[in-house]
């Protein structure tokens, strides 16, 4: 990605330089994972997430977005920008203050070995994608998986599926993009509670293969997204039981 854009801290560092203010003395309000990561990377003293969501699926989206913003490093997440601003005004005289929500979310530490195991399973899933190995991909999932695609026409409606189906779905995509490569902009990392693993990824390649009867158009593949994985103990190891994804779509997918 462009090194001058978020999640790189450069935008915040430039703004701080222009303001002539130390990073620890300011607050940042962000509604995206990349924005939170940019502010945290620049050393901003207080980083707050804001939702600003409405509509029929606002509640479901808010739950997922809140967890993602907290996992990225936000001290707390507010429903609206005005609520976050009010908190900042009320606490302006408290140097280095942090919202109570951050302290509440800091508990429930998980054993390091378990966190690493969960992150390793997610890495293995993406390794299977890069290796075009359906068995490797399927091995990362529990017998039943809940999939929520927040950017699809379903608007995040839960769909129950199985490991073989998850792998087959990926292989259809890879059939259309045989040279597809997945890279992490944010590698898999557990949240503070040690339950969800999240990552930010990009896929590059070319639409050069015929998949599901759709002829290739030769357009470049340049998509990305943020995925959260819930893992639980299944058959002696950690397995993915729920996958929530926010993403952009490839041209091939738009033809389906």
C-alpha positions in Angstrom: 0.0 0.0 0.0 0.9 3.7 -0.2 3.3 4.4 2.7 1.8 7.9 3.1 -1.7 6.6 3.7 -3.4 4.9 6.7 -2.7 2.5 8.3 0.8 4.1 8.1 1.2 6.6 10.9 2.5 9.2 8.4 -0.8 11.2 8.1 -0.9 11.7 11.9 2.8 12.4 12.2 2.5 15.1 9.5 -0.6 16.6 11.2 1.2 16.7 14.6 4.1 18.4 13.0 1.9 21.1 11.5 0.1 21.6 14.8 3.3 21.6 16.8 1.8 19.3 19.4 3.2 16.2 21.0 1.3 13.1 20.1 0.5 12.2 23.7 -1.4 15.5 24.1 -4.0 14.9 21.4 -7.0 12.6 20.8 -8.0 10.9 17.6 -11.5 9.9 16.5 -11.6 7.1 13.9 -14.3 5.0 12.3 -12.0 2.5 10.6 -9.5 -0.1 11.6 -6.8 1.4 9.4 -7.4 4.8 10.9 -7.1 3.5 14.5 -3.9 1.7 13.6 -2.5 4.9 12.0 -3.2 6.9 15.2 -1.9 4.2 17.5 1.3 3.9 15.4 1.9 7.7 15.7 1.7 7.5 19.4 -1.5 9.5 19.8 -2.4 9.8 23.5 -6.1 8.8 23.2 -7.6 6.9 20.3 -11.3 6.6 20.2 -13.5 4.6 17.8 -16.8 6.0 16.5 -19.6 4.0 14.8 -22.1 6.5 13.3 -24.2 3.7 11.9 -27.9 3.6 11.2 -30.3 1.4 9.2 -31.9 -2.0 9.6 -28.6 -3.8 10.3 -27.0 -1.1 12.5 -27.0 -3.2 15.7 -25.3 -6.2 14.1 -22.8 -4.0 12.3 -22.1 -2.0 15.4 -21.2 -5.2 17.4 -18.7 -6.3 14.8 -17.3 -2.9 14.2 -16.8 -2.2 17.9 -14.9 -5.4 18.4 -12.7 -4.7 15.4 -11.9 -1.1 16.5 -11.0 -2.2 20.0 -8.8 -5.0 18.6 -7.0 -2.5 16.5 -6.2 -0.4 19.6 -9.0 2.0 20.2 -9.4 2.9 23.8 -13.2 2.8 23.6 -15.9 3.0 20.9 -18.7 5.5 21.0 -22.0 5.4 19.1 -21.5 8.8 17.6 -18.8 11.3 17.0 -20.6 13.8 19.2 -20.5 11.4 22.2 -16.7 10.9 21.7 -16.2 14.7 21.5 -18.2 15.1 24.7 -16.0 12.6 26.5 -12.9 14.5 25.3 -14.3 17.8 26.5 -15.2 16.4 29.9 -11.8 14.8 30.4 -9.6 17.5 28.8 -8.0 18.4 32.1 -7.0 14.8 32.8 -3.6 14.2 31.2 -3.2 10.8 29.7 -6.8 9.8 30.7 -8.4 6.8 29.1 -12.0 5.9 28.7 -13.4 3.5 31.3 -14.3 1.1 28.5 -10.7 0.5 27.8 -10.1 -0.6 31.4 -13.1 -2.9 31.2 -11.9 -4.5 28.1 -8.4 -5.1 29.4 -9.3 -8.0 31.6 -9.7 -11.7 30.8 -6.1 -12.3 29.7 -5.6 -15.6 27.9 -2.6 -17.8 28.1 0.0 -16.8 25.5 0.3 -20.3 24.1 -3.5 -20.4 23.4 -3.4 -17.0 21.7 -0.5 -18.1 19.5 -2.4 -21.4 18.7 -5.5 -19.4 17.5 -3.4 -17.0 15.4 -1.5 -20.0 13.9 -4.8 -21.6 12.8 -5.8 -18.4 11.0 -2.3 -18.1 9.4 -2.7 -21.7 8.3 -6.0 -20.9 6.6 -4.4 -18.1 4.5 -1.4 -20.3 3.8 -3.9 -22.9 2.4 -5.3 -20.2 0.1 -1.9 -19.3 -1.2 -1.0 -22.9 -1.7 -4.4 -23.6 -3.4 -4.8 -26.5 -0.9 -8.5 -27.1 -0.1 -7.6 -29.8 2.5 -5.4 -27.3 4.4 -8.1 -24.7 4.4 -10.8 -27.1 5.5 -8.7 -28.4 8.4 -8.9 -24.9 10.0 -12.7 -25.0 10.5 -15.0 -26.7 13.0 -17.7 -29.1 11.7 -20.2 -26.2 11.5 -19.2 -22.7 10.7 -21.1 -19.4 10.8 -20.2 -17.1 8.0 -21.2 -13.4 7.9 -20.2 -11.4 4.8 -21.0 -7.8 5.9 -20.5 -6.2 2.5 -22.5 -8.7 0.4 -26.1 -8.2 -0.6 -27.0 -10.2 2.6 -25.7 -7.4 4.7 -24.1 -9.8 7.2 -27.0 -12.2 7.6 -25.6 -15.3 9.3 -25.1 -18.4 7.0 -24.2 -21.8 8.4 -21.8 -23.9 6.3 -19.2 -26.6 6.6 -15.4 -26.9 6.1 -15.6 -28.5 2.7 -18.0 -25.8 1.5 -15.7 -23.1 2.8 -12.7 -24.6 1.0 -14.8 -25.1 -2.2 -15.9 -21.5 -2.1 -12.2 -20.4 -2.0 -11.2 -22.8 -4.8 -13.9 -21.3 -7.0 -12.4 -17.8 -6.4 -8.9 -19.2 -7.0 -10.1 -20.9 -10.2 -10.9 -17.5 -11.6 -7.6 -16.0 -10.2 -4.9 -18.8 -10.5 -2.1 -16.4 -9.7 -3.8 -14.9 -6.6 -1.6 -14.1 -3.7 -2.8 -13.1 -0.3 -0.6 -10.8 1.9 -1.3 -9.3 5.3 -1.4 -5.6 6.0 -2.1 -6.5 9.6 -1.2 -10.1 10.5 -3.6 -12.2 12.5 -3.7 -11.1 16.2 -6.0 -12.0 19.1 -8.2 -9.4 20.7 -7.8 -8.5 24.4 -10.2 -11.2 25.5 -8.3 -13.9 23.7 -11.3 -15.0 21.7 -11.4 -13.4 18.3 -8.5 -13.3 15.9 -8.6 -10.5 13.3 -6.4 -9.5 10.4 -6.3 -7.1 7.5 -5.4 -8.6 4.1 -5.0 -7.8 0.4 -5.3 -10.1 -2.6 -3.5 -9.4 -5.9 -3.4 -11.3 -9.2 -5.3 -11.4 -12.5 -8.8 -12.7 -13.6 -7.4 -15.2 -16.0 -9.3 -18.4 -15.3 -12.8 -19.7 -16.1 -14.7 -20.4 -13.0 -18.4 -21.2 -12.5 -18.8 -20.8 -16.3 -17.7 -17.2 -16.3 -15.1 -16.5 -19.0 -12.1 -14.5 -17.8 -11.8 -10.8 -18.7 -8.1 -10.4 -17.8 -8.7 -7.6 -15.3 -6.3 -7.2 -12.4 -7.3 -8.5 -9.0 -6.7 -5.9 -6.3 -9.0 -6.3 -3.4 -8.7 -6.3 0.4 -10.6 -6.7 3.6 -10.8 -7.2 7.3 -11.8 -10.6 8.7 -12.5 -11.6 12.3 -12.4 -15.3 13.3 -13.9 -16.8 16.4 -12.0 -20.0 17.4 -13.0 -22.6 20.0 -11.7 -26.0 21.1 -12.8 -28.8 18.8 -11.4 -32.3 18.6 -8.3 -31.5 20.6 -7.4 -28.2 18.9 -8.6 -24.7 18.1 -10.9 -24.4 15.1 -12.7 -21.5 13.4 -16.4 -21.6 14.3 -17.4 -18.1 13.0 -16.0 -15.9 10.3 -17.0 -12.2 9.8 -15.6 -10.4 6.8 -15.7 -6.8 5.5 -14.3 -6.6 2.0 -14.2 -5.3 -1.5 -15.2 -7.5 -4.4 -13.3 -8.8 -7.4 -14.7 -8.2 -10.9 -15.4 -12.0 -11.2 -17.5 -11.9 -8.1 -19.5 -9.0 -9.4 -20.4 -11.1 -12.5 -21.9 -13.9 -10.4 
